[in-house]
Amino acid sequence: MLSYIWIFLIGGFVCSIGQLLIIKTKMTSARILVTFVMVGVVLETFGIFDSIASFAKAGINVPIIGFGASMTKGAIAGAEARGIIGAFAGGLEAVAAGVASAVLFAFIFALIFKARTKKD
């Protein structure tokens, strides 16, 4: 039961940071997305992500921060195995299923819903 509380608190904290960035800054959604991916990259690069993920579980893995960490983990493994080309290929291989799912679902939702721009 305690692990669910940690998952909720950490995930909620990550989402509230994103919401604060939307409300209090003029950052676009795309820049916030890239910022969160880069946070995951930095946390994985310095070996901090796994220790956070050990107790936060889905609270840190499900938000886009987990995507950045997974991409970095794959890039590091690819670089160790195949050099500089492996760094690019390894990162893409590690997140290929997630990217393919995102493209598929984006296509489906684009067919169902009408897109509109955000009004100031």
C-alpha positions as CSV (number, residue, x, y, z in Angstrom):
1,M,0.0,0.0,0.0
2,L,2.8,2.4,0.8
3,S,4.3,1.9,-2.7
4,Y,1.1,3.1,-4.2
5,I,1.3,6.3,-2.2
6,W,4.9,6.9,-3.3
7,I,3.9,6.3,-6.9
8,F,1.0,8.7,-6.6
9,L,3.1,11.4,-4.8
10,I,6.1,11.2,-7.2
11,G,3.9,11.1,-10.3
12,G,1.7,13.9,-9.0
13,F,4.8,16.0,-8.2
14,V,6.1,15.5,-11.8
15,C,2.7,16.4,-13.3
16,S,2.3,19.4,-11.0
17,I,5.7,20.7,-12.1
18,G,4.5,20.5,-15.7
19,Q,1.3,22.2,-14.9
20,L,3.1,25.0,-13.1
21,L,5.3,25.5,-16.1
22,I,2.2,25.8,-18.3
23,I,0.5,28.3,-16.0
24,K,3.5,30.4,-14.8
25,T,5.7,30.6,-17.9
26,K,5.3,31.2,-21.6
27,M,6.9,27.8,-22.4
28,T,5.1,25.9,-25.1
29,S,4.0,22.3,-24.5
30,A,6.7,21.1,-26.9
31,R,9.4,22.9,-24.8
32,I,8.1,21.5,-21.6
33,L,8.1,18.0,-23.2
34,V,11.7,18.4,-24.3
35,T,12.6,19.7,-20.8
36,F,11.1,16.6,-19.2
37,V,12.9,14.3,-21.6
38,M,16.2,16.0,-20.9
39,V,15.6,15.6,-17.1
40,G,15.3,11.9,-17.7
41,V,18.5,11.9,-19.8
42,V,20.4,13.8,-17.2
43,L,19.1,11.6,-14.3
44,E,20.1,8.4,-16.3
45,T,23.4,9.8,-17.4
46,F,24.5,10.5,-13.8
47,G,23.0,7.1,-12.5
48,I,20.3,8.8,-10.4
49,F,17.3,7.6,-12.3
50,D,17.4,3.9,-11.2
51,S,17.6,4.8,-7.5
52,I,14.5,7.1,-7.9
53,A,12.7,4.5,-9.9
54,S,13.3,1.8,-7.3
55,F,10.9,3.4,-4.9
56,A,8.9,5.7,-7.3
57,K,8.2,3.0,-9.9
58,A,5.5,4.1,-12.3
59,G,5.4,7.6,-10.7
60,I,8.7,8.4,-12.5
61,N,8.7,5.8,-15.3
62,V,5.3,6.6,-16.9
63,P,5.8,10.4,-17.4
64,I,8.0,11.4,-20.2
65,I,11.0,11.5,-17.9
66,G,11.1,7.7,-18.1
67,F,11.2,7.9,-21.9
68,G,14.3,10.1,-21.7
69,A,16.0,7.7,-19.3
70,S,15.1,4.6,-21.4
71,M,16.5,6.3,-24.5
72,T,19.7,7.2,-22.7
73,K,20.1,3.7,-21.2
74,G,19.8,2.2,-24.7
75,A,22.2,4.8,-26.2
76,I,24.8,4.0,-23.5
77,A,24.5,0.2,-24.1
78,G,24.6,0.7,-27.9
79,A,27.7,2.9,-27.6
80,E,29.5,0.3,-25.5
81,A,28.6,-2.5,-28.0
82,R,29.0,-0.7,-31.3
83,G,30.6,2.7,-30.9
84,I,29.2,6.0,-32.0
85,I,26.7,4.4,-34.5
86,G,25.5,2.2,-31.6
87,A,24.8,5.2,-29.5
88,F,22.2,6.4,-32.0
89,A,20.9,3.0,-32.9
90,G,20.7,1.8,-29.3
91,G,18.7,4.8,-28.1
92,L,16.2,4.3,-30.9
93,E,16.0,0.6,-30.4
94,A,15.3,1.1,-26.7
95,V,12.3,3.3,-27.3
96,A,11.0,2.0,-30.7
97,A,7.9,0.3,-29.2
98,G,6.9,3.5,-27.4
99,V,7.5,5.7,-30.5
100,A,5.6,3.3,-32.8
101,S,2.6,3.2,-30.3
102,A,2.6,7.0,-30.0
103,V,2.5,7.4,-33.8
104,L,-0.3,4.8,-34.2
105,F,-2.4,6.3,-31.4
106,A,-1.8,9.9,-32.7
107,F,-3.0,8.8,-36.1
108,I,-6.1,7.2,-34.7
109,F,-7.0,10.2,-32.6
110,A,-6.3,12.5,-35.5
111,L,-8.9,10.6,-37.5
112,I,-11.5,10.8,-34.6
113,F,-11.1,14.3,-33.2
114,K,-10.9,17.7,-34.8
115,A,-7.6,19.6,-34.0
116,R,-7.8,23.2,-32.8
117,T,-5.3,25.7,-31.6
118,K,-4.9,26.9,-28.0
119,K,-6.5,30.4,-27.5
120,D,-4.7,33.0,-25.4
